[in-house]
Amino acid sequence: MRTAVAELGPVTAARLAELLGLTGAAVRRHLDAMTAAGVLEAREAAPGRRRGRGRPAREYVVSSAGHDALPSGYDDLALAALDHLARTGGEAAVEDFARRFAEQRSRAVRERLALDDDSGPGADGAAGRVAALAAALAEQGYAASVRPVGEGTPAEGTQLCQGHCPVRRVAEAYPQLCEAEARVFEQVLGTRVQRLATLAQGDHVCTTFVAHPRAAHPGAHPGAHLDAHLDLEPGVPPRTRPDGHPAVPEHAPRDASARPPAEGSTPTEGRRR
């Protein structure tokens, strides 16, 4: 119905019923529901399109929110732009773009942290800042949530989970976006973080571990003590990060080689492999 309104709008319920082979009452029920949900907008027909006497029929168009929910070519456009940037400027240009994109997103995150961060130092303060970060990410469409891990142990910390990523398809080809995001997390939280899993790598959630201050050990990388509460299977090598540190997320598959290739991730010139 929404696609039909997008193609034909402004369009009346009677016209839609005629074209779709439905009753006028059924079409009006759908239109009323979508208007109430903010997907469509109703307006009176322009004077030149009114027929007969009496109250003019309402015409429907897709709202701004409705357009956002329709399929778009933004991913293809972004990929084409980054492919061109990689060819003409090299990897340094892509990394600079990823950094600027992450910094632009971080402005809203910093504002949210400034509003919500009334906590002091220590584990409780760290958990509060991660929760504020998750709330800011959720407002940006990242479906973020937090969960405590390792409570009462040296491995105590907070796991930041992002169940959706609006730029997942682009990040599959350009992981620099994920790397720049992790660096921004460190800047706004004021501590090191450990990225354990990403949607762009085929995991079903992006997972980031933030160690609480009292759980951190001088000279140790964040999360080095995670083996204490991660259920590692004997004989199964842990997944590793680029720096060589183990990173076995709670949600990620243990055998990375068994993971099917990500949809639409065909290598393209200039993309990092």
Phi and psi in degrees as a GROMACS rama.xvg file:
@    title "Ramachandran Plot"
@    xaxis  label "Phi"
@    yaxis  label "Psi"
@TYPE xy
-63.1951  -40.086  ARG-2
-65.0457  -38.5351  THR-3
-64.2189  -41.17  ALA-4
-65.8341  -37.9199  VAL-5
-63.5808  -37.6607  ALA-6
-76.9092  -34.3102  GLU-7
-107.528  -19.4974  LEU-8
-60.3502  150.717  GLY-9
-67.5338  133.563  PRO-10
-141.614  146.13  VAL-11
-88.9796  163.896  THR-12
-63.5896  -38.0785  ALA-13
-63.6186  -41.1905  ALA-14
-66.9112  -41.4024  ARG-15
-63.0275  -42.9576  LEU-16
-59.7676  -41.2098  ALA-17
-64.3235  -44.3545  GLU-18
-74.764  -33.5192  LEU-19
-92.5376  -7.62797  LEU-20
71.3765  32.7428  GLY-21
-116.694  166.263  LEU-22
-76.0982  153.169  THR-23
-60.5015  -38.0534  GLY-24
-64.1116  -42.0051  ALA-25
-64.5479  -42.9142  ALA-26
-64.0752  -42.2264  VAL-27
-64.7248  -34.9248  ARG-28
-62.5894  -44.7292  ARG-29
-63.4357  -44.0992  HIS-30
-64.7424  -41.5531  LEU-31
-63.1039  -41.747  ASP-32
-64.8107  -42.5013  ALA-33
-71.752  -31.1497  MET-34
-67.779  -42.2239  THR-35
-63.7333  -31.8632  ALA-36
-81.6387  -4.80299  ALA-37
84.3617  7.88823  GLY-38
-80.7093  -33.4541  VAL-39
-120.238  161.624  LEU-40
-124.373  140.95  GLU-41
-110.01  141.432  ALA-42
-147.966  159.416  ARG-43
-73.6188  144.753  GLU-44
-63.3072  145.254  ALA-45
-62.0411  149.035  ALA-46
-51.3643  -37.72  PRO-47
-69.6692  -16.5612  GLY-48
-106.969  3.34672  ARG-49
-77.6811  141.495  ARG-50
-121.543  132.355  ARG-51
69.7366  -169.311  GLY-52
-97.5622  178.54  ARG-53
88.7786  -171.726  GLY-54
-67.7031  128.651  ARG-55
-66.8882  144.455  PRO-56
-69.1327  146.022  ALA-57
-79.8504  144.189  ARG-58
-111.944  149.077  GLU-59
-117.232  141.431  TYR-60
-134.839  160.658  VAL-61
-78.4326  132.932  VAL-62
-77.6121  174.186  SER-63
-61.2996  -42.3063  SER-64
-64.3933  -36.1069  ALA-65
-65.9688  -38.4172  GLY-66
-64.0127  -37.3688  HIS-67
-61.8592  -30.7376  ASP-68
-84.4205  -13.8868  ALA-69
-78.3678  154.269  LEU-70
-58.3442  144.685  PRO-71
-138.246  167.931  SER-72
-102.723  22.6841  GLY-73
-62.1223  -40.5611  TYR-74
-61.4363  -45.0933  ASP-75
-62.7358  -40.17  ASP-76
-64.4783  -45.0226  LEU-77
-63.6721  -41.2911  ALA-78
-64.4846  -42.197  LEU-79
-63.2901  -40.6446  ALA-80
-65.3684  -42.5867  ALA-81
-71.0656  -34.3332  LEU-82
-59.6451  -45.2038  ASP-83
-64.2033  -42.5755  HIS-84
-62.0097  -41.5622  LEU-85
-64.815  -39.8946  ALA-86
-68.3383  -39.6078  ARG-87
-90.4995  -32.0098  THR-88
-114.016  -9.97026  GLY-89
80.589  -177.302  GLY-90
-63.4825  -33.5647  GLU-91
-60.4958  -37.056  ALA-92
-68.2984  -39.1907  ALA-93
-65.1655  -43.1761  VAL-94
-63.1684  -37.9994  GLU-95
-65.0716  -40.9193  ASP-96
-63.2575  -45.0271  PHE-97
-60.3988  -41.5001  ALA-98
-63.5422  -44.6042  ARG-99
-66.0465  -38.7986  ARG-100
-63.8455  -43.8994  PHE-101
-65.5948  -39.9051  ALA-102
-66.0574  -36.2032  GLU-103
-63.6769  -42.9852  GLN-104
-65.7698  -31.0328  ARG-105
-69.8614  -18.2926  SER-106
-60.3663  -47.6925  ARG-107
-65.7043  -35.0975  ALA-108
-64.661  -43.9472  VAL-109
-63.384  -38.8588  ARG-110
-63.1481  -41.9707  GLU-111
-65.7608  -40.4215  ARG-112
-64.4705  -38.8497  LEU-113
-64.1576  -34.8144  ALA-114
-76.0621  -39.0004  LEU-115
-94.3918  -16.6971  ASP-116
-85.5042  87.7004  ASP-117
-111.036  20.0537  ASP-118
-102.729  157.926  SER-119
-95.7571  -166.549  GLY-120
-70.1936  169.383  PRO-121
103.412  -178.548  GLY-122
-62.3158  -43.2941  ALA-123
-62.5667  -40.5269  ASP-124
-65.0619  -41.3563  GLY-125
-62.7514  -44.5189  ALA-126
-62.9704  -38.5162  ALA-127
-64.9692  -38.6294  GLY-128
-69.2499  -38.4371  ARG-129
-65.5882  -38.8561  VAL-130
-63.2187  -40.1566  ALA-131
-65.8781  -38.2328  ALA-132
-62.4521  -43.5414  LEU-133
-61.7047  -40.3308  ALA-134
-63.5139  -40.4609  ALA-135
-66.5045  -40.8393  ALA-136
-65.7401  -38.1063  LEU-137
-61.4343  -37.7888  ALA-138
-66.2603  -23.7594  GLU-139
-91.2333  5.38907  GLN-140
91.861  17.1775  GLY-141
-95.5529  5.07209  TYR-142
46.6407  52.6068  ALA-143
-89.564  147.976  ALA-144
-149.21  167.732  SER-145
-129.415  156.152  VAL-146
-149.575  138.209  ARG-147
-74.7264  146.746  PRO-148
-135.448  147.369  VAL-149
62.0199  32.8185  GLY-150
-59.5574  133.869  GLU-151
77.4205  9.05244  GLY-152
-122.677  167.641  THR-153
-61.8978  -16.5459  PRO-154
-93.4032  18.6916  ALA-155
-65.6186  138.028  GLU-156
-172.984  -168.443  GLY-157
-126.836  135.128  THR-158
-99.3202  121.903  GLN-159
-96.685  119.188  LEU-160
-113.377  133.29  CYS-161
-118.451  106.873  GLN-162
-81.9254  -7.92256  GLY-163
-145.456  146.991  HIS-164
-133.819  113.11  CYS-165
-62.1307  -20.3045  PRO-166
-113.809  27.4199  VAL-167
-57.1281  -48.0038  ARG-168
-59.7296  -40.4132  ARG-169
-70.0008  -40.2374  VAL-170
-67.8754  -25.1432  ALA-171
-60.6021  -37.9  GLU-172
-87.9069  -29.0862  ALA-173
-128.505  83.6206  TYR-174
-65.0582  -7.98452  PRO-175
-57.9637  -28.067  GLN-176
-64.3077  -41.4578  LEU-177
-67.9789  -40.5606  CYS-178
-64.7879  -42.3881  GLU-179
-66.3128  -36.455  ALA-180
-62.1951  -42.7256  GLU-181
-63.0176  -38.5954  ALA-182
-65.3956  -37.3191  ARG-183
-65.3186  -39.8889  VAL-184
-56.3168  -44.192  PHE-185
-62.6904  -39.027  GLU-186
-66.7413  -45.7948  GLN-187
-76.438  -26.2487  VAL-188
-90.445  -18.5337  LEU-189
72.795  26.1565  GLY-190
-155.343  163.502  THR-191
-71.6132  147.843  ARG-192
-127.854  159.775  VAL-193
-124.136  115.687  GLN-194
-81.2204  118.931  ARG-195
-98.8779  -31.9101  LEU-196
-156.635  153.429  ALA-197
-139.97  147.322  THR-198
-61.4689  -35.4331  LEU-199
-64.2141  -24.5669  ALA-200
-92.6499  4.18783  GLN-201
101.572  -2.17236  GLY-202
-75.37  162.056  ASP-203
-89.3973  1.36553  HIS-204
-160.022  147.13  VAL-205
-84.1038  125.651  CYS-206
-124.814  128.499  THR-207
-128.39  129.878  THR-208
-98.43  131.669  PHE-209
-119.627  112.248  VAL-210
-73.3257  139.255  ALA-211
-75.7251  149.988  HIS-212
-53.0037  -42.0422  PRO-213
-74.1039  -13.0321  ARG-214
-91.7912  -11.5943  ALA-215
-80.1219  148.258  ALA-216
-119.36  133.493  HIS-217
-55.3004  132.168  PRO-218
85.0359  -6.10881  GLY-219
-102.291  143.861  ALA-220
-75.3125  151.355  HIS-221
-59.2247  132.454  PRO-222
87.304  1.17899  GLY-223
-64.3519  -21.8741  ALA-224
-93.5027  12.9362  HIS-225
-68.9614  -23.678  LEU-226
-57.7088  -21.3674  ASP-227
-65.6369  -27.6194  ALA-228
-126.951  6.67456  HIS-229
-94.2668  134.8  LEU-230
-84.6877  85.0863  ASP-231
-82.1778  135.45  LEU-232
-84.2567  137.837  GLU-233
-58.5704  136.069  PRO-234
81.3556  -3.6542  GLY-235
-101.38  115.581  VAL-236
-67.9975  140.289  PRO-237
-70.2132  151.364  PRO-238
-68.6502  148.541  ARG-239
-121.04  152.6  THR-240
-87.1654  170.824  ARG-241
-57.826  -26.9869  PRO-242
-86.1  3.13423  ASP-243
90.6101  -5.57203  GLY-244
-78.6815  145.77  HIS-245
-66.6292  142.533  PRO-246
-147.179  90.0245  ALA-247
-111.019  98.5046  VAL-248
-72.9223  155.979  PRO-249
-62.0345  -32.933  GLU-250
-99.4138  -11.7858  HIS-251
-87.8151  153.164  ALA-252
-65.5185  145.199  PRO-253
-79.8371  -28.2444  ARG-254
-104.418  96.843  ASP-255
-63.751  -27.4759  ALA-256
-69.6275  -19.5413  SER-257
-87.1449  -3.98324  ALA-258
-74.4598  129.619  ARG-259
-66.5435  151.726  PRO-260
-62.7564  143.969  PRO-261
-66.5722  143.054  ALA-262
-61.893  132.697  GLU-263
73.5191  22.2315  GLY-264
-105.45  33.1013  SER-265
-61.4346  129.099  THR-266
-58.6127  140.342  PRO-267
-129.864  147.231  THR-268
-51.5995  132.386  GLU-269
93.514  -14.8657  GLY-270
-85.6629  146.046  ARG-271
-71.0859  139.289  ARG-272
